[in-house]
Amino acid sequence: MVTIFLWSIGPLFVKYFSRFYNPWTQNAFRYSCAALALLGWMAWKRRPVFRLSGRQWKNLLLVTACNVCMQIFFAAAYYFIYPAVASLIHRVSILFVITLSFLVFHDERQVIRSWRFLVGCVLTLAGALLVTLGQDPRLLARLQVSQSAFWIGVGLALAYALFLALYTVTIKHLVRDVPPLISFTHVSWTTALALVILMLCMGGAPDLWRQPLKPLGIMVLSAVLCISVAHPALFAALRHVKAVVSSAMMQLLPVLTCTGSALLFGDRLSTLQILGGGLVICGASLAAIAEARLKENDECRMMNDE
């Protein structure tokens, strides 16, 4: 629940920061703060962070490339649309994850035959279609979002969902050899380095000292909470709860984000979008449960064999 809450308010922070910084600046600064916090934690715990083999470094760089693209599209989407619609579109990522896993991991191909996945796929796609087509022009006008900006934002949200899936699949390779917390520590500082380079190339660095101090301080807080704390909390939780439980609970994310967006920004969904959002959440839940059930069955078979 800690991870779910922190990840649900992340988009609200990003939307708030869009008033002060361009996406390159806030991406670079937030990830740099998170990386420093994680590296400081590892140094305090005296853990051997940098002892990786050449093959592990190659896998790490692949994960970092996916994460950099993912962060760029994630932040950019909120400069065009509000968090409610984007958070629902993001749920499509579970379909991308399972499809990519089907292509890459031979032991996960059975999930594609599951009735839960097939029904979930249909519901998710139908719901995403309703979320996008069920837009209320009057609400968009009140929020000062043009039709073109809305569709650009939807496209960016879908791109984020795709790279989130790529990130999820590539990090599976990395965490097979490297402990999850150490893996994410490496991913955080390499991602931060790439984002800082992009920020300098785009000329966004001056925003950090030209804007008021309050949003800068909030950016530090959001980085530590939504990145440095949320990821380790998830890793710790997965030691104690089943994958099917965590997968189902993760579908609470858009519900909390939509609620927060409505309270903070006056962001509302039309009746069709609410119906579509319900379909997206139900469909993504079924698809996630299908994948988690497969993993649990494989684990049970392995235990029985032993």
Number of C-alpha atoms within 10 A of each C-alpha: 15 15 20 21 16 20 22 25 22 19 25 20 19 24 22 18 21 17 11 17 21 19 23 23 24 26 26 25 21 23 27 23 21 25 26 17 20 24 19 12 14 16 12 9 9 9 12 10 15 10 10 14 10 9 10 18 15 13 17 23 17 17 26 24 17 22 24 24 19 22 20 20 23 27 24 22 28 25 22 23 25 25 29 25 28 29 22 29 29 22 26 26 23 27 23 19 23 23 16 19 23 16 11 13 13 9 12 18 18 12 24 18 10 17 13 20 24 18 15 26 23 15 23 31 20 16 28 25 17 21 28 19 12 17 19 15 13 10 15 18 11 11 15 12 18 15 14 10 16 21 15 17 24 22 16 25 28 21 21 28 26 24 24 25 24 23 21 20 20 22 23 15 15 22 17 11 13 17 11 18 18 19 20 24 24 22 22 25 21 22 25 24 17 14 25 22 13 18 21 14 11 12 13 18 19 12 15 16 9 10 13 11 11 8 17 20 11 15 22 16 16 23 25 21 19 23 25 23 18 20 20 18 16 15 14 13 16 13 9 8 10 14 20 19 13 18 20 18 14 20 20 16 21 27 17 19 26 25 17 19 22 16 11 10 14 13 20 21 19 15 14 18 24 18 16 26 30 20 23 31 27 20 29 31 26 26 31 28 22 24 26 20 18 19 18 14 11 14 12 12 11 10 9 8 7 6
